[in-house]
């Protein structure tokens, strides 16, 4: 597996950290498909993490790809189980990788729903600003109060 994925310098953080609006868009859209921006990011991540001498990506790279793309609900067991359900081989072709990403988004969306329901104390399907701040923090995001007010 490729080991040349050195950390990016801080000046490029904006290119690999997810945009807050993209994360919120993911939550709103659920598992209804990727926006063109998200698909570009997924394809770029595939190119970055695949073996340069091979048109496929190794399964061992998948957790790193998910972190790179800003996903927070990453379980090594889930990633392995999902990848193994797609192919018995150690590598995923680009189409298989995109399918993996679609299925992982569904998994993450369900995890977010479960977490949301734990924070929706009155069961009304909404969170006030303070509850939302704690909720987003539990998902691995550090929300800004100005974003939450929006």
Secondary structure per residue as TSV (DSSP state, phi and psi in degrees):
chain	resnum	aa	ss	phi	psi
A	1	X	-	360.0	150.5
A	2	X	-	-73.2	133.9
A	3	X	-	-116.6	12.3
A	4	X	-	-92.5	21.8
A	5	X	-	-88.6	62.8
A	6	X	-	-64.8	153.4
A	7	X	-	-60.5	141.3
A	8	X	-	-73.5	149.8
A	9	X	-	-66.4	152.9
A	10	X	G	-52.3	-30.1
A	11	X	G	-63.8	-18.6
A	12	X	G	-104.2	11.2
A	13	X	H	-53.6	-40.6
A	14	X	H	-62.4	-22.0
A	15	X	H	-84.7	-19.2
A	16	X	H	-120.6	-12.8
A	17	X	S	-84.3	144.1
A	18	X	-	-70.9	144.3
A	19	X	-	-74.0	136.2
A	20	X	H	-54.3	-41.0
A	21	X	H	-64.8	-32.8
A	22	X	H	-67.8	-40.3
A	23	X	H	-63.7	-45.9
A	24	X	H	-63.5	-38.9
A	25	X	H	-60.9	-41.2
A	26	X	H	-59.0	-45.0
A	27	X	H	-64.4	-42.5
A	28	X	H	-67.0	-39.4
A	29	X	H	-78.4	-22.3
A	30	X	T	66.8	-137.2
A	31	X	T	-105.5	39.2
A	32	X	S	-90.3	16.4
A	33	X	-	112.8	166.8
A	34	X	-	-94.4	144.0
A	35	X	-	-69.7	164.8
A	36	X	H	-62.8	-36.0
A	37	X	H	-63.8	-45.2
A	38	X	H	-65.8	-40.5
A	39	X	H	-63.0	-38.9
A	40	X	H	-62.1	-43.0
A	41	X	H	-64.1	-39.8
A	42	X	H	-65.1	-45.7
A	43	X	H	-65.9	-37.5
A	44	X	H	-64.9	-41.4
A	45	X	H	-64.7	-39.1
A	46	X	H	-58.5	-47.4
A	47	X	H	-62.8	-38.7
A	48	X	H	-69.2	-40.0
A	49	X	H	-96.9	-10.6
A	50	X	S	-73.7	159.1
A	51	X	-	-66.3	128.4
A	52	X	T	-59.9	-23.7
A	53	X	T	-97.4	9.5
A	54	X	S	-143.5	138.1
A	55	X	S	-80.5	13.5
A	56	X	S	-122.6	164.3
A	57	X	E	-112.3	136.6
A	58	X	E	-76.1	143.5
A	59	X	G	-58.2	-31.1
A	60	X	G	-63.4	-22.0
A	61	X	G	-81.8	-15.7
A	62	X	H	-60.0	-44.3
A	63	X	H	-59.5	-38.1
A	64	X	H	-67.2	-38.3
A	65	X	H	-62.9	-45.1
A	66	X	H	-61.0	-43.2
A	67	X	H	-64.1	-43.2
A	68	X	H	-57.4	-38.4
A	69	X	T	-83.1	-3.7
A	70	X	T	91.6	12.2
A	71	X	-	-77.0	145.8
A	72	X	-	-114.5	-20.7
A	73	X	-	-94.8	78.6
A	74	X	-	-118.2	114.0
A	75	X	-	-116.9	126.0
A	76	X	H	-56.8	-39.3
A	77	X	H	-64.0	-44.4
A	78	X	H	-63.4	-45.0
A	79	X	H	-59.8	-46.6
A	80	X	H	-63.2	-46.8
A	81	X	H	-61.0	-44.9
A	82	X	H	-64.8	-48.2
A	83	X	H	-62.0	-41.0
A	84	X	H	-67.3	-28.1
A	85	X	H	-73.4	-20.7
A	86	X	H	-86.8	-42.1
A	87	X	-	-152.7	146.7
A	88	X	S	-81.8	-14.0
A	89	X	S	-79.0	159.5
A	90	X	S	-74.9	-11.9
A	91	X	E	-120.4	153.0
A	92	X	E	-112.1	134.2
A	93	X	-	-72.9	167.9
A	94	X	H	-57.4	-44.5
A	95	X	H	-62.4	-40.2
A	96	X	H	-66.2	-38.4
A	97	X	H	-62.9	-44.3
A	98	X	H	-63.7	-40.3
A	99	X	H	-62.0	-42.7
A	100	X	H	-56.4	-45.9
A	101	X	H	-62.5	-42.5
A	102	X	H	-58.7	-46.0
A	103	X	H	-68.4	-35.8
A	104	X	H	-67.4	-38.1
A	105	X	H	-61.5	-41.2
A	106	X	H	-60.6	-44.0
A	107	X	H	-61.3	-46.5
A	108	X	H	-66.2	-40.1
A	109	X	H	-60.2	-44.2
A	110	X	H	-64.3	-39.4
A	111	X	H	-63.4	-42.3
A	112	X	H	-61.8	-41.7
A	113	X	H	-61.5	-43.2
A	114	X	H	-62.1	-43.9
A	115	X	H	-65.3	-44.1
A	116	X	H	-56.6	-46.5
A	117	X	H	-61.4	-31.4
A	118	X	H	-68.2	-29.4
A	119	X	H	-92.1	-14.2
A	120	X	-	-85.4	77.0
A	121	X	T	-60.0	-38.1
A	122	X	T	-90.7	-1.2
A	123	X	-	69.7	19.3
A	124	X	S	-88.5	1.3
A	125	X	S	81.9	8.5
A	126	X	-	-132.9	159.2
A	127	X	-	-124.8	137.3
A	128	X	-	-76.9	175.7
A	129	X	H	-57.5	-43.9
A	130	X	H	-66.6	-42.5
A	131	X	H	-63.9	-39.1
A	132	X	H	-64.0	-39.9
A	133	X	H	-61.4	-46.7
A	134	X	H	-66.0	-41.1
A	135	X	H	-59.0	-51.9
A	136	X	H	-62.9	-38.0
A	137	X	H	-61.3	-38.5
A	138	X	H	-67.7	-22.4
A	139	X	T	-84.9	-6.3
A	140	X	T	101.7	10.8
A	141	X	-	-107.4	148.4
A	142	X	-	-107.4	94.6
A	143	X	-	-76.1	146.1
A	144	X	-	-91.3	138.2
A	145	X	H	-55.4	-36.7
A	146	X	H	-64.3	-34.2
A	147	X	H	-69.6	-43.0
A	148	X	H	-63.4	-39.1
A	149	X	H	-61.0	-30.3
A	150	X	-	-65.6	360.0
